[in-house]
Amino acid sequence: MAATLRVCALYPDLMNIYADRGNIQLLRARCGWRGLGFELRASSLGDELEPEAHDLLYIGGGQDRDQIAVAEDMVATKRDGLHAAADRGAVVLAVCGGYQLLGRSYQLGERTVPGVGLVALETIREAGPRLIGNCAIEADLGYGPRIVAGFENHGGRTYLDPAEQPLGRVVSGFGNNGRDGCEGVRRGNVFGTYLHGPLLPKNAWLADRLVELALGIELEPLDDELERAAHMSARRAAGV
């Protein structure tokens, strides 16, 4: 019997900008093309999170007002479930605003927005322009170094604790803060990144790697001519 990828979309009604819902659609498609099952659930404001019920948990980006409401709810209703899910090896993928909420806090002016503390980082809304543009990073997720390309647009600057591992090294663009050459974060199967676009349709190999980690299997390759073209287009946009 084929495996089934059980996905939980966190706050899909509130955290979904820059076509981030395309990440879920791409995961569904790549599972279907391989004969794998795909189950999608949503967890939003006020919903408790069952840590054993999901193989992959996903949260996208949102506007500041929505992000504040989500942050408070995540701490109140989902923090313990997220930690338990991550501890057992479930994949957590967080993009932009969702990525910021993985850390300890987001300093937004005089307001401190709480995070769930899955990774050791802080985000600060500092003076200066937003970090906007096409971005490419080099990441090694078990296949050797590969390029991840996407689009970033964030006012917050994120700083990892020294012991924390970035998702990748910036090749083109700003990354976490425009200073240290790092982008995103990875701890075990927890991944955070600023790259929209959406992320996975521009980097189908990354989607496959997340499925492999979530299910503990090795995927057979697909005919990815169109996916490679999309990836190369994103790379060219970033100047890589």
MIZALUM-889836 format. One record per residue (C-alpha): residue number from 1; x, y, z. Coordinates in pm, 1 decimal. Example, Ala and Ser with C-alpha at 12.3 -4.5 7.8 and 13.67 -1.06 7.14 Angstrom:
2
<rec><i>1</i><c1>1230.0</c1><c2>-450.0</c2><c3>780.0</c3></rec>
<rec><i>2</i><c1>1367.0</c1><c2>-106.0</c2><c3>714.0</c3></rec>
// end
This chain:
240
<rec><i>1</i><c1>0.0</c1><c2>0.0</c2><c3>0.0</c3></rec>
<rec><i>2</i><c1>140.4</c1><c2>339.2</c2><c3>-100.1</c3></rec>
<rec><i>3</i><c1>237.8</c1><c2>583.6</c2><c3>169.8</c3></rec>
<rec><i>4</i><c1>23.2</c1><c2>890.7</c2><c3>236.2</c3></rec>
<rec><i>5</i><c1>161.6</c1><c2>1236.1</c2><c3>308.3</c3></rec>
<rec><i>6</i><c1>-45.9</c1><c2>1397.6</c2><c3>582.1</c3></rec>
<rec><i>7</i><c1>-14.6</c1><c2>1776.0</c2><c3>555.6</c3></rec>
<rec><i>8</i><c1>-143.3</c1><c2>2039.6</c2><c3>794.9</c3></rec>
<rec><i>9</i><c1>-173.1</c1><c2>2396.8</c2><c3>665.1</c3></rec>
<rec><i>10</i><c1>-150.0</c1><c2>2641.4</c2><c3>954.0</c3></rec>
<rec><i>11</i><c1>-371.3</c1><c2>2950.7</c2><c3>922.9</c3></rec>
<rec><i>12</i><c1>-424.1</c1><c2>2919.1</c2><c3>545.2</c3></rec>
<rec><i>13</i><c1>-692.6</c1><c2>3189.0</c2><c3>563.6</c3></rec>
<rec><i>14</i><c1>-454.9</c1><c2>3441.8</c2><c3>721.6</c3></rec>
<rec><i>15</i><c1>-98.6</c1><c2>3346.8</c2><c3>622.5</c3></rec>
<rec><i>16</i><c1>-110.0</c1><c2>3326.4</c2><c3>245.2</c3></rec>
<rec><i>17</i><c1>55.2</c1><c2>3600.5</c2><c3>42.7</c3></rec>
<rec><i>18</i><c1>274.1</c1><c2>3591.2</c2><c3>-268.3</c3></rec>
<rec><i>19</i><c1>92.0</c1><c2>3277.6</c2><c3>-388.9</c3></rec>
<rec><i>20</i><c1>214.3</c1><c2>3072.8</c2><c3>-92.4</c3></rec>
<rec><i>21</i><c1>-76.9</c1><c2>2829.2</c2><c3>-133.1</c3></rec>
<rec><i>22</i><c1>107.4</c1><c2>2708.0</c2><c3>-443.6</c3></rec>
<rec><i>23</i><c1>345.7</c1><c2>2523.1</c2><c3>-212.8</c3></rec>
<rec><i>24</i><c1>64.3</c1><c2>2294.5</c2><c3>-98.9</c3></rec>
<rec><i>25</i><c1>-56.4</c1><c2>2244.8</c2><c3>-455.5</c3></rec>
<rec><i>26</i><c1>290.5</c1><c2>2141.4</c2><c3>-568.6</c3></rec>
<rec><i>27</i><c1>326.8</c1><c2>1890.6</c2><c3>-284.5</c3></rec>
<rec><i>28</i><c1>-12.2</c1><c2>1740.6</c2><c3>-373.2</c3></rec>
<rec><i>29</i><c1>80.1</c1><c2>1713.5</c2><c3>-741.0</c3></rec>
<rec><i>30</i><c1>416.5</c1><c2>1548.3</c2><c3>-685.3</c3></rec>
<rec><i>31</i><c1>265.2</c1><c2>1294.2</c2><c3>-448.7</c3></rec>
<rec><i>32</i><c1>-15.6</c1><c2>1217.9</c2><c3>-693.6</c3></rec>
<rec><i>33</i><c1>220.7</c1><c2>1169.8</c2><c3>-987.2</c3></rec>
<rec><i>34</i><c1>402.5</c1><c2>903.4</c2><c3>-786.7</c3></rec>
<rec><i>35</i><c1>92.3</c1><c2>725.6</c2><c3>-661.8</c3></rec>
<rec><i>36</i><c1>135.9</c1><c2>849.6</c2><c3>-306.8</c3></rec>
<rec><i>37</i><c1>-164.7</c1><c2>946.1</c2><c3>-101.7</c3></rec>
<rec><i>38</i><c1>-214.8</c1><c2>1305.6</c2><c3>7.6</c3></rec>
<rec><i>39</i><c1>-426.8</c1><c2>1430.5</c2><c3>296.7</c3></rec>
<rec><i>40</i><c1>-467.5</c1><c2>1800.0</c2><c3>375.9</c3></rec>
<rec><i>41</i><c1>-603.7</c1><c2>1948.5</c2><c3>695.4</c3></rec>
<rec><i>42</i><c1>-617.5</c1><c2>2307.8</c2><c3>812.4</c3></rec>
<rec><i>43</i><c1>-558.2</c1><c2>2443.4</c2><c3>1160.9</c3></rec>
<rec><i>44</i><c1>-648.0</c1><c2>2804.8</c2><c3>1228.0</c3></rec>
<rec><i>45</i><c1>-737.1</c1><c2>3037.0</c2><c3>1515.1</c3></rec>
<rec><i>46</i><c1>-841.5</c1><c2>2850.4</c2><c3>1826.7</c3></rec>
<rec><i>47</i><c1>-762.5</c1><c2>2503.0</c2><c3>1692.6</c3></rec>
<rec><i>48</i><c1>-542.7</c1><c2>2270.9</c2><c3>1895.9</c3></rec>
<rec><i>49</i><c1>-268.7</c1><c2>2087.2</c2><c3>1705.2</c3></rec>
<rec><i>50</i><c1>-237.3</c1><c2>1708.2</c2><c3>1716.0</c3></rec>
<rec><i>51</i><c1>136.1</c1><c2>1633.0</c2><c3>1694.2</c3></rec>
<rec><i>52</i><c1>92.6</c1><c2>1271.8</c2><c3>1578.9</c3></rec>
<rec><i>53</i><c1>-160.4</c1><c2>1349.9</c2><c3>1305.4</c3></rec>
<rec><i>54</i><c1>68.8</c1><c2>1518.6</c2><c3>1051.8</c3></rec>
<rec><i>55</i><c1>385.0</c1><c2>1435.4</c2><c3>858.5</c3></rec>
<rec><i>56</i><c1>439.6</c1><c2>1789.3</c2><c3>728.9</c3></rec>
<rec><i>57</i><c1>320.7</c1><c2>2118.3</c2><c3>874.3</c3></rec>
<rec><i>58</i><c1>322.5</c1><c2>2434.5</c2><c3>664.5</c3></rec>
<rec><i>59</i><c1>274.6</c1><c2>2803.5</c2><c3>739.1</c3></rec>
<rec><i>60</i><c1>308.8</c1><c2>3086.3</c2><c3>488.3</c3></rec>
<rec><i>61</i><c1>349.9</c1><c2>3461.8</c2><c3>514.4</c3></rec>
<rec><i>62</i><c1>100.1</c1><c2>3727.1</c2><c3>613.1</c3></rec>
<rec><i>63</i><c1>43.1</c1><c2>4095.9</c2><c3>673.7</c3></rec>
<rec><i>64</i><c1>153.6</c1><c2>4243.6</c2><c3>1008.3</c3></rec>
<rec><i>65</i><c1>-200.1</c1><c2>4260.5</c2><c3>1151.4</c3></rec>
<rec><i>66</i><c1>-274.1</c1><c2>3898.3</c2><c3>1066.9</c3></rec>
<rec><i>67</i><c1>70.3</c1><c2>3787.6</c2><c3>1180.8</c3></rec>
<rec><i>68</i><c1>17.8</c1><c2>3939.1</c2><c3>1525.7</c3></rec>
<rec><i>69</i><c1>-313.1</c1><c2>3754.7</c2><c3>1568.8</c3></rec>
<rec><i>70</i><c1>-155.8</c1><c2>3430.7</c2><c3>1446.2</c3></rec>
<rec><i>71</i><c1>145.9</c1><c2>3469.1</c2><c3>1675.9</c3></rec>
<rec><i>72</i><c1>-67.9</c1><c2>3498.5</c2><c3>1985.6</c3></rec>
<rec><i>73</i><c1>-282.9</c1><c2>3202.5</c2><c3>1883.7</c3></rec>
<rec><i>74</i><c1>17.3</c1><c2>2984.7</c2><c3>1794.2</c3></rec>
<rec><i>75</i><c1>165.7</c1><c2>3034.4</c2><c3>2138.1</c3></rec>
<rec><i>76</i><c1>-167.2</c1><c2>2966.5</c2><c3>2309.6</c3></rec>
<rec><i>77</i><c1>-291.9</c1><c2>2668.0</c2><c3>2108.0</c3></rec>
<rec><i>78</i><c1>-14.8</c1><c2>2516.3</c2><c3>1896.3</c3></rec>
<rec><i>79</i><c1>328.1</c1><c2>2568.2</c2><c3>2053.8</c3></rec>
<rec><i>80</i><c1>333.1</c1><c2>2242.4</c2><c3>2247.2</c3></rec>
<rec><i>81</i><c1>195.2</c1><c2>2047.2</c2><c3>1950.8</c3></rec>
<rec><i>82</i><c1>453.9</c1><c2>2195.2</c2><c3>1714.9</c3></rec>
<rec><i>83</i><c1>738.9</c1><c2>2107.4</c2><c3>1950.0</c3></rec>
<rec><i>84</i><c1>608.7</c1><c2>1752.2</c2><c3>1990.1</c3></rec>
<rec><i>85</i><c1>567.4</c1><c2>1709.5</c2><c3>1613.7</c3></rec>
<rec><i>86</i><c1>918.3</c1><c2>1841.2</c2><c3>1545.7</c3></rec>
<rec><i>87</i><c1>1064.8</c1><c2>1620.5</c2><c3>1818.3</c3></rec>
<rec><i>88</i><c1>926.2</c1><c2>1308.6</c2><c3>1648.5</c3></rec>
<rec><i>89</i><c1>1068.8</c1><c2>1415.1</c2><c3>1311.0</c3></rec>
<rec><i>90</i><c1>771.6</c1><c2>1573.2</c2><c3>1134.3</c3></rec>
<rec><i>91</i><c1>870.7</c1><c2>1830.9</c2><c3>872.9</c3></rec>
<rec><i>92</i><c1>787.6</c1><c2>2191.9</c2><c3>950.5</c3></rec>
<rec><i>93</i><c1>813.7</c1><c2>2440.4</c2><c3>660.9</c3></rec>
<rec><i>94</i><c1>763.3</c1><c2>2809.1</c2><c3>741.2</c3></rec>
<rec><i>95</i><c1>785.8</c1><c2>3093.5</c2><c3>489.3</c3></rec>
<rec><i>96</i><c1>847.9</c1><c2>3462.4</c2><c3>563.0</c3></rec>
<rec><i>97</i><c1>604.3</c1><c2>3569.0</c2><c3>836.6</c3></rec>
<rec><i>98</i><c1>563.7</c1><c2>3207.7</c2><c3>939.4</c3></rec>
<rec><i>99</i><c1>942.0</c1><c2>3176.0</c2><c3>952.9</c3></rec>
<rec><i>100</i><c1>967.7</c1><c2>3475.2</c2><c3>1185.4</c3></rec>
<rec><i>101</i><c1>721.0</c1><c2>3311.4</c2><c3>1423.9</c3></rec>
<rec><i>102</i><c1>937.7</c1><c2>2998.5</c2><c3>1458.1</c3></rec>
<rec><i>103</i><c1>1182.4</c1><c2>3193.4</c2><c3>1674.5</c3></rec>
<rec><i>104</i><c1>1157.9</c1><c2>3347.8</c2><c3>2017.9</c3></rec>
<rec><i>105</i><c1>1004.5</c1><c2>3680.6</c2><c3>1919.8</c3></rec>
<rec><i>106</i><c1>958.4</c1><c2>3950.6</c2><c3>1657.2</c3></rec>
<rec><i>107</i><c1>1028.0</c1><c2>4305.6</c2><c3>1773.6</c3></rec>
<rec><i>108</i><c1>780.5</c1><c2>4517.1</c2><c3>1578.8</c3></rec>
<rec><i>109</i><c1>832.5</c1><c2>4876.4</c2><c3>1686.5</c3></rec>
<rec><i>110</i><c1>741.3</c1><c2>4901.2</c2><c3>2054.0</c3></rec>
<rec><i>111</i><c1>553.7</c1><c2>4571.4</c2><c3>2038.5</c3></rec>
<rec><i>112</i><c1>711.9</c1><c2>4232.6</c2><c3>2094.4</c3></rec>
<rec><i>113</i><c1>530.1</c1><c2>3960.2</c2><c3>1902.4</c3></rec>
<rec><i>114</i><c1>582.3</c1><c2>3617.6</c2><c3>2063.9</c3></rec>
<rec><i>115</i><c1>722.8</c1><c2>3319.7</c2><c3>1875.9</c3></rec>
<rec><i>116</i><c1>692.7</c1><c2>2948.6</c2><c3>1945.1</c3></rec>
<rec><i>117</i><c1>1065.9</c1><c2>2892.2</c2><c3>2001.6</c3></rec>
<rec><i>118</i><c1>1115.0</c1><c2>2598.5</c2><c3>1765.8</c3></rec>
<rec><i>119</i><c1>1448.0</c1><c2>2753.3</c2><c3>1663.6</c3></rec>
<rec><i>120</i><c1>1683.9</c1><c2>2999.1</c2><c3>1831.4</c3></rec>
<rec><i>121</i><c1>1643.8</c1><c2>3328.9</c2><c3>1649.0</c3></rec>
<rec><i>122</i><c1>1513.3</c1><c2>3681.4</c2><c3>1690.3</c3></rec>
<rec><i>123</i><c1>1356.3</c1><c2>3909.3</c2><c3>1431.0</c3></rec>
<rec><i>124</i><c1>1367.9</c1><c2>4288.3</c2><c3>1460.3</c3></rec>
<rec><i>125</i><c1>1196.9</c1><c2>4554.6</c2><c3>1250.2</c3></rec>
<rec><i>126</i><c1>1495.0</c1><c2>4786.9</c2><c3>1215.1</c3></rec>
<rec><i>127</i><c1>1524.0</c1><c2>5124.9</c2><c3>1047.6</c3></rec>
<rec><i>128</i><c1>1597.1</c1><c2>5105.5</c2><c3>678.4</c3></rec>
<rec><i>129</i><c1>1429.5</c1><c2>4987.1</c2><c3>359.5</c3></rec>
<rec><i>130</i><c1>1252.0</c1><c2>4655.7</c2><c3>319.2</c3></rec>
<rec><i>131</i><c1>1466.0</c1><c2>4376.4</c2><c3>181.0</c3></rec>
<rec><i>132</i><c1>1300.4</c1><c2>4310.0</c2><c3>-153.1</c3></rec>
<rec><i>133</i><c1>1400.0</c1><c2>4123.3</c2><c3>-465.7</c3></rec>
<rec><i>134</i><c1>1482.1</c1><c2>3793.6</c2><c3>-626.2</c3></rec>
<rec><i>135</i><c1>1711.1</c1><c2>3581.5</c2><c3>-415.1</c3></rec>
<rec><i>136</i><c1>1915.5</c1><c2>3264.1</c2><c3>-457.1</c3></rec>
<rec><i>137</i><c1>2088.5</c1><c2>3060.4</c2><c3>-189.6</c3></rec>
<rec><i>138</i><c1>2305.9</c1><c2>2749.6</c2><c3>-185.3</c3></rec>
<rec><i>139</i><c1>2176.4</c1><c2>2476.7</c2><c3>45.2</c3></rec>
<rec><i>140</i><c1>2280.7</c1><c2>2118.9</c2><c3>115.5</c3></rec>
<rec><i>141</i><c1>1986.1</c1><c2>1904.2</c2><c3>221.4</c3></rec>
<rec><i>142</i><c1>2141.0</c1><c2>1567.3</c2><c3>153.1</c3></rec>
<rec><i>143</i><c1>2183.5</c1><c2>1588.0</c2><c3>-224.7</c3></rec>
<rec><i>144</i><c1>2498.5</c1><c2>1799.4</c2><c3>-212.8</c3></rec>
<rec><i>145</i><c1>2495.1</c1><c2>2178.4</c2><c3>-261.1</c3></rec>
<rec><i>146</i><c1>2200.6</c1><c2>2299.9</c2><c3>-468.5</c3></rec>
<rec><i>147</i><c1>2044.7</c1><c2>2634.0</c2><c3>-549.3</c3></rec>
<rec><i>148</i><c1>1714.0</c1><c2>2743.9</c2><c3>-395.6</c3></rec>
<rec><i>149</i><c1>1565.8</c1><c2>3044.8</c2><c3>-574.5</c3></rec>
<rec><i>150</i><c1>1272.9</c1><c2>3268.1</c2><c3>-488.3</c3></rec>
<rec><i>151</i><c1>1151.6</c1><c2>3617.1</c2><c3>-404.9</c3></rec>
<rec><i>152</i><c1>1199.1</c1><c2>3793.4</c2><c3>-71.9</c3></rec>
<rec><i>153</i><c1>1010.2</c1><c2>4092.2</c2><c3>69.2</c3></rec>
<rec><i>154</i><c1>1052.3</c1><c2>4151.7</c2><c3>440.5</c3></rec>
<rec><i>155</i><c1>1092.4</c1><c2>4447.2</c2><c3>673.9</c3></rec>
<rec><i>156</i><c1>1216.8</c1><c2>4235.9</c2><c3>962.3</c3></rec>
<rec><i>157</i><c1>1580.4</c1><c2>4138.7</c2><c3>999.5</c3></rec>
<rec><i>158</i><c1>1633.6</c1><c2>3791.3</c2><c3>1140.2</c3></rec>
<rec><i>159</i><c1>1936.9</c1><c2>3693.8</c2><c3>1347.1</c3></rec>
<rec><i>160</i><c1>2019.6</c1><c2>3331.7</c2><c3>1430.5</c3></rec>
<rec><i>161</i><c1>2188.8</c1><c2>3233.3</c2><c3>1755.0</c3></rec>
<rec><i>162</i><c1>2550.0</c1><c2>3120.2</c2><c3>1693.8</c3></rec>
<rec><i>163</i><c1>2465.4</c1><c2>2751.5</c2><c3>1736.0</c3></rec>
<rec><i>164</i><c1>2176.3</c1><c2>2763.0</c2><c3>1487.7</c3></rec>
<rec><i>165</i><c1>2223.2</c1><c2>2648.2</c2><c3>1127.3</c3></rec>
<rec><i>166</i><c1>2100.9</c1><c2>2861.5</c2><c3>835.7</c3></rec>
<rec><i>167</i><c1>1910.2</c1><c2>2696.5</c2><c3>554.0</c3></rec>
<rec><i>168</i><c1>2169.8</c1><c2>2821.0</c2><c3>308.5</c3></rec>
<rec><i>169</i><c1>2434.2</c1><c2>3069.8</c2><c3>204.0</c3></rec>
<rec><i>170</i><c1>2318.6</c1><c2>3375.0</c2><c3>9.6</c3></rec>
<rec><i>171</i><c1>2440.1</c1><c2>3375.7</c2><c3>-350.6</c3></rec>
<rec><i>172</i><c1>2225.1</c1><c2>3667.9</c2><c3>-462.9</c3></rec>
<rec><i>173</i><c1>1989.4</c1><c2>3885.5</c2><c3>-263.5</c3></rec>
<rec><i>174</i><c1>1964.3</c1><c2>3984.4</c2><c3>102.7</c3></rec>
<rec><i>175</i><c1>1875.5</c1><c2>3676.3</c2><c3>307.0</c3></rec>
<rec><i>176</i><c1>1801.1</c1><c2>3692.9</c2><c3>677.3</c3></rec>
<rec><i>177</i><c1>1925.9</c1><c2>4043.6</c2><c3>740.6</c3></rec>
<rec><i>178</i><c1>2132.2</c1><c2>4165.7</c2><c3>445.7</c3></rec>
<rec><i>179</i><c1>2453.5</c1><c2>4147.5</c2><c3>647.5</c3></rec>
<rec><i>180</i><c1>2570.8</c1><c2>3802.4</c2><c3>747.7</c3></rec>
<rec><i>181</i><c1>2524.2</c1><c2>3614.6</c2><c3>418.8</c3></rec>
<rec><i>182</i><c1>2282.7</c1><c2>3361.7</c2><c3>570.6</c3></rec>
<rec><i>183</i><c1>1927.5</c1><c2>3279.7</c2><c3>466.4</c3></rec>
<rec><i>184</i><c1>1665.8</c1><c2>3086.6</c2><c3>654.8</c3></rec>
<rec><i>185</i><c1>1715.3</c1><c2>2829.8</c2><c3>925.1</c3></rec>
<rec><i>186</i><c1>1724.8</c1><c2>2453.5</c2><c3>952.7</c3></rec>
<rec><i>187</i><c1>1711.9</c1><c2>2245.7</c2><c3>1268.4</c3></rec>
<rec><i>188</i><c1>1648.0</c1><c2>1878.6</c2><c3>1201.6</c3></rec>
<rec><i>189</i><c1>1333.8</c1><c2>1869.1</c2><c3>989.2</c3></rec>
<rec><i>190</i><c1>1233.2</c1><c2>2226.5</c2><c3>1077.0</c3></rec>
<rec><i>191</i><c1>1288.0</c1><c2>2469.7</c2><c3>788.0</c3></rec>
<rec><i>192</i><c1>1232.7</c1><c2>2843.5</c2><c3>776.5</c3></rec>
<rec><i>193</i><c1>1295.7</c1><c2>3076.9</c2><c3>483.2</c3></rec>
<rec><i>194</i><c1>1205.8</c1><c2>3418.5</c2><c3>345.8</c3></rec>
<rec><i>195</i><c1>1169.9</c1><c2>3286.1</c2><c3>-8.7</c3></rec>
<rec><i>196</i><c1>826.2</c1><c2>3325.0</c2><c3>-167.2</c3></rec>
<rec><i>197</i><c1>733.7</c1><c2>3298.7</c2><c3>-526.7</c3></rec>
<rec><i>198</i><c1>596.4</c1><c2>3043.8</c2><c3>-437.4</c3></rec>
<rec><i>199</i><c1>897.4</c1><c2>2854.8</c2><c3>-305.0</c3></rec>
<rec><i>200</i><c1>832.4</c1><c2>2491.9</c2><c3>-400.1</c3></rec>
<rec><i>201</i><c1>708.4</c1><c2>2532.4</c2><c3>-760.3</c3></rec>
<rec><i>202</i><c1>1033.1</c1><c2>2719.7</c2><c3>-827.8</c3></rec>
<rec><i>203</i><c1>1235.5</c1><c2>2445.6</c2><c3>-656.5</c3></rec>
<rec><i>204</i><c1>1065.1</c1><c2>2110.4</c2><c3>-718.2</c3></rec>
<rec><i>205</i><c1>1371.9</c1><c2>1922.0</c2><c3>-593.0</c3></rec>
<rec><i>206</i><c1>1318.9</c1><c2>2085.1</c2><c3>-253.6</c3></rec>
<rec><i>207</i><c1>956.4</c1><c2>1971.5</c2><c3>-244.6</c3></rec>
<rec><i>208</i><c1>1070.3</c1><c2>1614.8</c2><c3>-313.6</c3></rec>
<rec><i>209</i><c1>1329.7</c1><c2>1632.9</c2><c3>-37.5</c3></rec>
<rec><i>210</i><c1>1068.8</c1><c2>1748.5</c2><c3>213.1</c3></rec>
<rec><i>211</i><c1>840.9</c1><c2>1458.7</c2><c3>116.1</c3></rec>
<rec><i>212</i><c1>1129.4</c1><c2>1214.3</c2><c3>158.6</c3></rec>
<rec><i>213</i><c1>1209.7</c1><c2>1349.5</c2><c3>503.3</c3></rec>
<rec><i>214</i><c1>844.8</c1><c2>1352.4</c2><c3>608.4</c3></rec>
<rec><i>215</i><c1>776.7</c1><c2>994.9</c2><c3>499.6</c3></rec>
<rec><i>216</i><c1>1121.8</c1><c2>839.7</c2><c3>546.9</c3></rec>
<rec><i>217</i><c1>1135.4</c1><c2>715.3</c2><c3>188.1</c3></rec>
<rec><i>218</i><c1>1338.9</c1><c2>772.1</c2><c3>-127.5</c3></rec>
<rec><i>219</i><c1>1142.2</c1><c2>904.8</c2><c3>-423.3</c3></rec>
<rec><i>220</i><c1>1179.0</c1><c2>794.7</c2><c3>-780.3</c3></rec>
<rec><i>221</i><c1>1261.5</c1><c2>1079.7</c2><c3>-1021.3</c3></rec>
<rec><i>222</i><c1>994.3</c1><c2>1234.8</c2><c3>-1240.2</c3></rec>
<rec><i>223</i><c1>1008.0</c1><c2>1387.5</c2><c3>-1587.4</c3></rec>
<rec><i>224</i><c1>1076.3</c1><c2>1739.8</c2><c3>-1464.1</c3></rec>
<rec><i>225</i><c1>1138.9</c1><c2>1932.5</c2><c3>-1783.9</c3></rec>
<rec><i>226</i><c1>886.3</c1><c2>2204.1</c2><c3>-1694.5</c3></rec>
<rec><i>227</i><c1>994.5</c1><c2>2213.4</c2><c3>-1330.9</c3></rec>
<rec><i>228</i><c1>1357.9</c1><c2>2256.8</c2><c3>-1432.3</c3></rec>
<rec><i>229</i><c1>1257.2</c1><c2>2539.9</c2><c3>-1663.7</c3></rec>
<rec><i>230</i><c1>1073.1</c1><c2>2713.0</c2><c3>-1379.3</c3></rec>
<rec><i>231</i><c1>1375.1</c1><c2>2668.8</c2><c3>-1155.4</c3></rec>
<rec><i>232</i><c1>1615.5</c1><c2>2808.6</c2><c3>-1412.3</c3></rec>
<rec><i>233</i><c1>1384.3</c1><c2>3104.9</c2><c3>-1470.9</c3></rec>
<rec><i>234</i><c1>1388.8</c1><c2>3183.1</c2><c3>-1097.5</c3></rec>
<rec><i>235</i><c1>1767.2</c1><c2>3152.1</c2><c3>-1095.5</c3></rec>
<rec><i>236</i><c1>1804.5</c1><c2>3386.8</c2><c3>-1390.3</c3></rec>
<rec><i>237</i><c1>1576.4</c1><c2>3639.9</c2><c3>-1220.7</c3></rec>
<rec><i>238</i><c1>1815.4</c1><c2>3631.6</c2><c3>-924.5</c3></rec>
<rec><i>239</i><c1>2118.1</c1><c2>3668.5</c2><c3>-1151.1</c3></rec>
<rec><i>240</i><c1>2245.6</c1><c2>3313.9</c2><c3>-1096.2</c3></rec>
// end
